[in-house]
Amino acid sequence: MARQLGGVNHTMLRAAFIGSGNLHDMTFASGSPFFMRRALERRVEPALVIDDPWPRWFLSAKSLATTATVGRFHADWSPRLTALAGARTVARVRAARPDIVFALMASPLAHLLVDEFRVVHASDTTLHAMFGYYNSFDKFSASTRRGGEIIEAKVLRGAFLSVFASDWARQSAIRDYGVPPAVAHDIAWGANVDNVRGAARKLPAGELRFLFNGVDWKRKGGAIAVSTIAELTRRGIPARLDVIGRTDAVMRGAPTPSNVTFHGFIGKTTETGASKFNRLYADATFFLLPTQAECFGISFAEAAHHGLPCIGTATGGVPAAVRHGVTGLLLPPGAPAAAYADAIMELTSSPPAYEAMSRAALADAAARLNWDTWAEKVATAVSQRLSGGA
């Protein structure tokens, strides 16, 4: 049987898929590994998909140790423990004898395979890039950090290809790990939603509706979003904010403004949840996420599929998801709510500019921010590497 890989026939190119969790579970890692696997499977011959990469004892021990050390120790960044816990997964990959192994956000397993197999490593960051950027990584003990860097360096230096969601992550691989530029690619990720057919927006005459989607309230800039709505209201601009991912507990006893609604977590795997999720995107005027640290921002891609202009921050991998001045506006990290209000008011002063931004977002979603495009580009990169072109 022959499959098309990047426009080239590779007879019986057999692929194994591994992740750090269940690759058939749309809730694992926000769904990105699920959508990666599904799109790639259309372009190769799936030889093996491992949905239970870690034994139960390891998952239990990992959770207990991380909790007991308040985030200082992480077993999945221990070379010795991952080698012990990953032995069964390595044996299963060996038995499958694949031509390619796609390691989807799975450095703790990929380091066990790069010496034996052509591993295509897919991630939105490098470990090194997270230190001094995401607060949770700064809690790592010296031994966890050291072990993690050993794992990450082995993966990145040994991978057949590394595919990142942004040039920000790609440059870290090249700069911090010495990865040759020819085997490090940046390919924008898609939206973790199905069957969304957004329409071009027109600026409403009345109230502006903003949508915030994020669980990590502090890192995602939730307080800035609420303050931005307050600032617009103070300036006489009718505005409303819908929040997905958190409840009003984040207000810490402060009264919730009447024009801010907290919807909590909305699961997209049920018909009811998906319907509510898509309706909130469809009803919004802008997607507002003043995130202070972000590797990519899948929710920006989801907004683009709804034709929703984005207001965000030029940090990390966000510029790969939002094209400043074209599909949205990106402010500098640390910008106050007043600066966000200024940017929003400037854009809404020109309905044609807003409408052009909505059309551009839809075009970007169709041409670039989707998993089929991502998988095709990955397949082309693999084909070129196999043919000796990289």
N, C-alpha and C positions, 0 to 999 in steps of 0.2 A: 504493500500500500504506500502511495506517495502523498506527502503533504506539501503545500506551498509554505515555504519559510522565507519571508522577506522577498517574495517574487522569484525564489529559486526552488526547484524541486530537490528535496532531500529525501530519498527513498528510505522509509522506515526510520526517520530520525526520532528516536524514542526519548522521552523526557520524564524525569522524576520531579515531583514538586514537594518541597518541604517548607514549613513555616514554624514559628514558635507556638502555634496553636492549631485549631481545627480550620483547615482551608475551605471547608464547606459551610462554615458558620459565619453568617453576615454580621454578627455582633463582635467577632474577634477583631481587635485592632481597628475598630470603626468600619470594618468591612473591606478595607483595601486589599488584603491578601486574597479574599474571596473573589473580588472582581479581577484581580491580576490573573489568578489561576484560570478563571473561566474564559477570559479573553485569550490567554496563551494556549489553552487546550484546543482552540479552534485552528491553531497553526502548527501543532506538532502531534505526534502520536503519544498520548499519555501512557507511560509504562508503570507509573506508580504515583499515587497521591497519599501522603502520610498525614492523617488527621489527628493522630495521637503520638506526637513525637517524643513526649516525655513520659516516663512511668509515674504512677500516682504518688509513690513515695517521694519523688523529687519535687513534684508540684506542692505537696504538703509541706515538706521540709523548707522549700524555698519561701513559701508564704510565711511560715512560722519564724524563720530566721530574719526575714526582712522586717516583719512586725516587731520582733524582739529587739532588733538593733536600731529601730526607728529609721529605717531606710539606709543604714550605713553598709549593710552586707547584702549582696544580691548573688545568689547561687548561680544564676545563669551567666554571670561574668567570671566564674571560676573555671579556669582551664581543666583542672583535675576533676571537679564535680560534673561538669558538662560532659567530659570524656566518659565518665562512668555511667551517667544517666543517658547519654546519647548512643551508647553501644548498640542497643537494639535497632535504633533508626539507621545507624551506619550499616549494620548487617542487612537490613531490608533493602537499602539502596544498592549494596553490593550484589545482592541476589537478583535485583531487577536489571542490572547491567545497562543503565541508560547511557545515551550519547551525551545528554545534557542534564544537569541538575539545576532547576530554578529554586534558589533559596530566597524566599519572599519575606523580607524583614526578619531574618533568622541568623544573624551573626553567631549566636551561641551554639548553633548546630553546624553552620557552614564551615567553621574552622576545622571541624572533624572530617571534612570531605574534600577540601581544596587540593590536597596532595594526591588524591586518587581520581578525581572526576573534573570534567569541565563544569565549573560552577558559575552560574550567572547570578550575581548578588544584586538584589533589588532593595533599595532603602530610600528614605527621605532625608537621611543625615549620616554623619559618622559619629562615633562615640566621642572623639576628641572635640567635635564642634559643640557638644552638649555641655561640656564643662565651662562654667562661667556664663552659661546662657539659660539653661533650665535649672531652676533652684533644686529640683529633686535630685539631679545628678551631682550637685555640689555637696550633697550629704554623704556621698560615697566615702567609705574608709579608704586609706591609702592602699590596702591590699586589694580591695574590690576594684579600685581604679587601675591599679597595676595589672591585675588579671584581665580586666576588660580591655585594656590597651593591647595586651598580648594577643587576645582573641581577635580584636578588630584588625590589628596589623596583619595577622596571618591571613584573614579573610581577604582583605583588600589587596594585599601583595600577591596572593595566590589565586585569586578569582580569574576565571576565563574572561569575564566581563563584569564590570560594576555599573549598574544603572541607577541613577539618582533622580529625584523629583525636581531638582533645581540645580543651577550652576553654583549656587552657594554651597551646597553639599559636595558637588563634584570638585570644586576648588579646594575644599578641606581635604578630600582624599588625595589630591595631587600634592598639596602643600604639606599636610601633616603626616602623610603615610608614604609619600614617594611613589604613588601610583602613576604609571605612564599615562599621559593624557589620551593616548589612542585607545586605551581599554577602559576609560571612565567616560560615561555618557550622561548627559542630563536630558531627561524626557519627562515632560510635565505629566502629572497624574490626572486621572479622570474623576468623575463625580460618582459617589457611592449610592446612586439611585437608579432605578429602572423606569423606562417608559415615561420620561418627562418631556413634554413638548411645550416649552414655554413660548410665549408670544411677545413681540416687541411692545414695550411699555410707552405710555404717554404720561406726562407729568400731571398728577391730579390737581384739580383746582382748589381743593380744600386741604384736609389734614394729610400730613406726610406720615407714612407708616414705616417704621424701621424694624428690622429683624436681627436679633443677636442669637447665635447658636454656638454654645460652648459650655463645657463642664468645669474646666479650670477657671473659675471666676476671676481670680487675681491676674493670672498670666494672660488670659484672653482680653483683659481690659474691661471687664463688666462694669466696674464702678465708673469708668470713663464714659461708657455708653449711656448709663443712666444720667450722668452729669451733662452729657451732650444734649439729651432730650430736655433736661431742665433748662439749659442755656437757650435752646431754641424757643422754648415756651416763654422764657423771660423776655426774649426779643419779639414776641408777638407772633411766632410761627407755630401754628397748631401742629403738634407732633405726638406720635404714640410709639411705644417700644414694646415689641413682643420678644420674650426671652425663652429660648429652647435650651434645655439642659440643666437648668437650676430652678429651685423654688425660691420663694421670698425669704427663706432662711438666710440668704446671703446678705440681706439688709441688716442683720444683726440687731434686731429690735427697733431699728428706725422705721418710721411709717413708709409703706410702699406708695409711691406717687400714683395718683388715680389714672395717669396715662401710661403706666408701665404694668404689663401683665406677664407673670411668670407661669409658664406652661409645664415646667419640670421636664423630665426625660421623656422623649417620644420615640418609641421603637418603630423602626421603618420596616420591620419584618412581618408586621400584621397589616391587613387591609385597612383597619381603622387608623392605626398609627401612621401608615404611609399617606393616607388621605389627609389627615390633619397636618402632617409635616409639609406636604405639597401645597396645601391650602394657605398655610402661613407664608410660604415663599411667594405664592401667587398673589396674595393680598398686599405684600410689602411694596414700598416705593424704593427702598434702599436696603442693602445688606450692610450692617454696621458691625465691624469686629475690630476694635482698636487694640489688637493683640500686641503684647510687648515682647513675645518670643514665640516663633512659629517655624516649623521645619518646611511646611508647605501651606496647609490650610485647605483640606478637602471641602469644607463648607463654602469656600470662595468658588470652587469649581461647581458645586451644586447651585449656587446663586446664579452663575453664568448660564446654566442650563435652563433657568427660569427667566432669563433675560433681565436679571436684576443687577443694576450697577452696584459696585461694592465700594465701601469706604473702609479703609484699613490702614495698616502700618507698613512702611518699607523696612521690614526686618526679616532676617533669615531667608527662607525660601518663598516668602509671600510674593515678591515681584515676578516669580514664575507662574503664579496663579492669577494675579491681577496685573494687567498692563496699565500702568499709571497714565492717566489722561486719555485712555482709550476705552477700557472696560470698567474703570473705576478710578478712585483717587487714593493715593497712599501718602500718609503723613509721616514725618520723622518719628522715631521712637521717643516716647516721653512727651509728645505733643499734648497740651491740655485740652479739656473739653471745648474751650472757647475757639481753639484752632479748628477743631472738627466742625463746630457750628459755622465758622467762617467759610470753610470749604464747601459745606452743604449749601449754604445760602448763595454762594457764588454760582454753583452748578444749577441750582433751582431757579436762578434768575434768568436762565436761558432754556426754555422748554425744548428747543431744537437740539441743544447740546446734550440734554438728558436723554432724549429719544435716540440720538445717534449712539450714545454710550450703551443703551439697552440693546440696540441692533448689533453693535460690535461684540457685546457679551455673548449673545446667541451665536454669532458667527464663530467666535473663539471656542465656544463649547462644541460646536459641530466639527470644527477643523482640528482642534488641538486638545482640549480638556475633556477627553473621553477615553475609555479603556481600550476600545478597538484601535484607535490611533496609537495609543501607548504600546499595545502589544505588537502592532505591525512594525513600529519603529524598533522595538526590542528584537523582533524576529529578523529584521533587516540587518541590525548590528551583529547578531549572532551569525547570520549567513555570511556576512563580509569577513568576520573573524575566521570562520571555518574555511573560507576560500583563500585565506591568507592576505586579506585586504586590510588588516589592522595589526 
